[in-house]
């Protein structure tokens, strides 16, 4: 995990967005859901952050992520040039 505030933010965002996705999938499939949020931290991330993040249009989310320092700013390397048939 990256250090500092942005590392902390990314770590928590990833974790609680995953928990929220698991909850949504459990509702859809009729399976047991993760336990309900307990405490102010979990309530904030699951009842405020996750729904607000989900409501943001992709261009806004993408702009915010690109503006923050961290590994998510790395781009994929160019694919190697083709050198003939694979077989």
N, C-alpha and C positions, 0 to 999 in steps of 0.2 A: 504494500500500500504506500502511495506517495505521502510524504509528510505535509505538515501544515494544515491550514484551514481547508484548502481545496481537496486535499487527500481525504480528510475527515468527511467533507461534504459528499464526495464521490462514493466513498465506502458506505456511508449511511444511505444515500440515495439508492445505490444498487441493491443493498440488502432489503430495504423496505419496499422498493418497487417489485422485487422478486416475491416477497411475502404477499403483497397486494395481488400480483398475478396468480399466485397459488390460490388465494382466496376466491378470486373470480372464477378460476377453472374448477374449483371444488363446487361452487354454486352451480355452474353449468353442468357438471357431471354427476352431481348429487353425492359427492364423497365428503368425508370429514374435512373441515376447513382448518387452517392454522388457528391457534388459540386467539381470542380477541385481544386487542391491544390493552396493555396495562401500563399505567403511569403516564406522566405528561409527555415524555420523549416519544413513546410508541404512539400515543394518541396524535401528537403533532405529525409524525411521519406518515401514519396510515390514514388519518382522517382529514388532514389538511394538505400535506405535501403531495401524496400520491394522486388524489383527485385533481388538484390544480395542475400538476405536471401532465396528467393524462388529458386534460382539457386544452392544453396549449397546442397550437398548430405546430407541425414539424419544423417549418422554417424558424420559428422562435426558439424552439428547443435546440435546434442545430446551431443557431447563432450563439446562444448562451454557452453550449458545450465547447464550441471552438474558441470562445473568448477566455475560457478558464484554462490555466496551465494544467498539464497532466498528460498521461499516455494516450488519452482519447484524441489528442490533437495529431498524433502520428498518422501518416498516410500510408497506404499500401505501396509496396515497391512495384515498379513496373515489371510486368511479366517478362521472362527471358525471351529473346528472339527465337523463333522456330528454326530448327536446324535439320529439317527433313522429317521423314515419317517416324512415328513412334515405334512402329513394329518392323 
